[in-house]
Amino acid sequence: MVLSVDVPRASGVEVYAYDRQGLLHDITRVLTDIKVNLTAAETRSDSKDLIATMMLTIEIPDIDLLSQVLSRVDLIPNVVEV
């Protein structure tokens, strides 16, 4: 008998947002709430136009969960694009 197990795969997610205090915290809270593991994060903030660019690597077992992550992060205040 073979068991079917969804093996998490690394997935890159780019987030663009108007920078503000607590933005990264809000994003990681969403990931924690839906039990997604964040394996890497690179964040940059442009002080001229106040845009934060975040490159996140997360472990996702299936496309449905990835869709949920993208939808939930997109609802965070100040997020422009995911």
C-alpha positions in Angstrom: 0.0 0.0 0.0 1.3 3.4 -1.0 0.4 6.5 1.1 -0.1 9.8 -0.7 1.7 12.6 1.1 1.9 16.2 -0.1 5.5 17.1 0.1 6.1 20.8 0.7 7.9 22.5 -2.1 9.7 25.8 -2.0 7.8 28.6 -3.6 8.9 32.2 -4.1 6.5 35.0 -3.3 7.1 38.7 -4.1 5.3 41.3 -2.1 5.2 45.0 -3.0 3.7 47.4 -0.4 3.8 50.9 0.9 6.2 50.6 3.8 5.0 50.9 7.4 5.8 49.7 10.8 4.6 46.2 11.4 4.2 45.2 7.7 6.6 42.2 7.9 4.9 41.2 11.2 1.5 41.2 9.5 2.7 39.1 6.6 4.4 36.5 8.9 1.2 36.4 11.1 -0.8 35.4 8.0 1.7 32.6 7.2 1.6 31.4 10.8 -2.2 31.5 10.9 -2.4 29.1 7.9 0.6 27.1 9.1 3.0 27.9 6.2 6.7 27.7 6.9 8.8 30.7 5.9 12.3 29.5 4.9 13.8 32.8 3.7 13.0 36.5 3.5 14.7 39.4 1.8 13.2 42.8 2.4 14.1 46.2 1.0 12.6 49.6 1.5 13.1 52.5 -0.8 13.2 55.6 1.4 12.4 57.8 -1.6 9.1 56.4 -2.6 8.5 54.4 0.6 7.9 51.1 -1.3 8.8 47.9 0.5 9.9 44.9 -1.7 9.8 41.5 -0.1 11.1 38.3 -1.6 9.8 35.4 0.5 10.4 31.7 0.2 7.7 29.5 1.7 7.0 25.8 1.8 3.8 25.0 0.1 2.3 21.4 -0.2 -0.3 22.3 -2.9 -1.6 25.0 -5.2 -4.7 25.6 -3.2 -2.7 26.6 -0.1 -0.5 28.9 -2.3 -3.7 30.5 -3.6 -4.9 31.1 0.0 -1.5 32.6 1.0 -1.6 35.0 -2.0 -5.2 36.0 -1.3 -4.7 36.6 2.4 -1.4 38.6 2.0 -3.1 40.7 -0.7 -5.7 41.8 1.9 -3.1 43.2 4.3 -3.2 47.1 4.5 -0.7 48.8 2.3 0.0 45.8 0.1 0.0 46.8 -3.5 0.8 43.6 -5.3 1.6 39.9 -4.4 
